[in-house]
């Protein structure tokens, strides 16, 4: 992870906001950890050149919605740097299937079949995992190495420097992580995680997609076309 390469990939307006974080002690530890893991032959997801895809596809000044995930998918050819999204042609993971079921019910449309969500990202949906990397086949294996400090900083920047954003927080982990969001300036939508283990406890029927668009419309902002997935 060369700093110059990272900053070249990230949207310039994000660079202005987060560049100082790349010289912080915790970021040095992250780079050392990932380097050591690669030297040991470990496979890391997403590929290193896609770790910061969310900041490439959704510039800071164009963010309208923030969806907070936990850590990337840990199976082959799944994660590509956007929370909950998978590469084209990849079978939908259970949580994403449930997200699409709720989308279909909420908007009274046919559920999408592709899980490649770059179209959402290009419309202003920042799809941010709390932890940006994971070891192959090892869920949550990179928690605690420092990524949480980085993504907390990102959420603080958005909370402080932007207005009228929608924060979609699914599950207790995301809700606690963004507990400081100013609800007088932003819309915060919370629900149980879409995982099959918790989705029936209130995720279904929470209607985050229509609520988001209603808020954006009321504030004179362009709504999200939730059926525009690929961004092509």
C-alpha positions, -999 to +999 in steps of 0.1 A: +000+000+000+020+029-013+006+062-001+010+079-034-009+051-052-037+053-026-042+090-029-042+088-067-072+065-066-092+084-041-115+112-051-096+145-047-122+160-023-118+130-001-080+134-002-084+169+013-104+154+042-086+122+050-050+126+038-036+134+073-049+100+085-025+082+063+004+094+083-012+085+117+004+058+138-026+035+135-024+036+097+012+027+097+003-003+118-024-013+094+001-012+065+026-032+084+000-058+093-012-062+057+023-064+044+032-091+069+000-111+061+009-110+024+045-121+031+030-151+049+010-160+018-024-149+032-051-138+008-067-105+017-100-092+005-108-070-012-077-067-035-054-040-022-062-017-052-099-018-042-097-012-005-107+024-009-132+020-037-160+037-018-139+069-017-132+066-054-168+061-065-185+085-041-167+119-037-171+136-003-191+165-016-215+142-034-224+119-005-262+118+001-265+085+019-242+065+041-247+027+045-225+013+072-214-023+070-191-044+093-163-060+073-159-072+037-171-106+025-144-132+030-152-155+001-134-154-033-145-129-060-170-112-036-156-081-019-146-051-040-146-022-015-183-014-012-202-026+018-228-053+010-219-052-028-204-082-047-188-084-081-210-090-113-222-126-117-215-135-080-243-153-062-261-129-038-250-134-001-279-139+023-278-104+038-279-088+003-307-111-007-327-098+023-318-062+015-332-067-020-363-084-005-369-053+016-362-030-014-388-049-035-414-047-008-407-011+001-408+003-034-432-023-049-407-034-076-391-066-087-361-075-066-328-070-083-307-101-093-273-084-096-254-075-064-230-052-080-239-019-064-216+006-080-246+024-094-257+033-059-222+045-051-221+068-082-254+083-071-240+094-038-245+063-016-212+059+004-211+022+011-187+021+040-175-010+059-163-003+094-133-026+087-119-023+052-101-057+048-105-093+059-085-125+056-099-152+031-123-174+049-119-156+082-148-133+090-138-104+112-102-114+111-090-078+107-110-062+133-090-043+159-060-036+136-069+001+133-095+004+105-122+013+130-103+045+139-102+055+102-138+049+095-149+066+128-130+096+115-148+094+081-182+093+098-172+123+120-161+143+090-195+136+073-215+144+104-196+177+110-190+190+075-221+180+056-258+187+060-290+166+055-273+133+049-291+100+055-273+074+076-286+039+072-274+018+102-283-019+102-275-039+133-262-030+168-226-027+156-234+000+130-258+018+153-232+020+181-205+031+157-224+061+145-241+069+178-227+104+177-245+114+145-264+147+149-300+137+143-311+174+142-291+178+110-292+144+095-317+115+091-306+084+109-325+051+100-318+021+122-330-015+120-317-050+128-290-063+105-303-079+073-286-112+082-309-142+082-302-144+119-318-110+127-337-098+096-371-110+110-367-089+141-376-057+124-354-053+093-382-064+071-408-036+070-383-009+080-386+008+046-352+025+044-353+031+007-386+050+005-378+069+037-344+080+023-359+093-009-387+111+009-361+129+030-339+138+000-369+151-019-382+171+010-347+188+012-345+195-025-320+168-032-320+143-060-335+110-050-316+077-054-327+053-082-323+021-062-328+000-093-298+015-110-272-010-098-243-012-122-237+025-127-231+018-164 
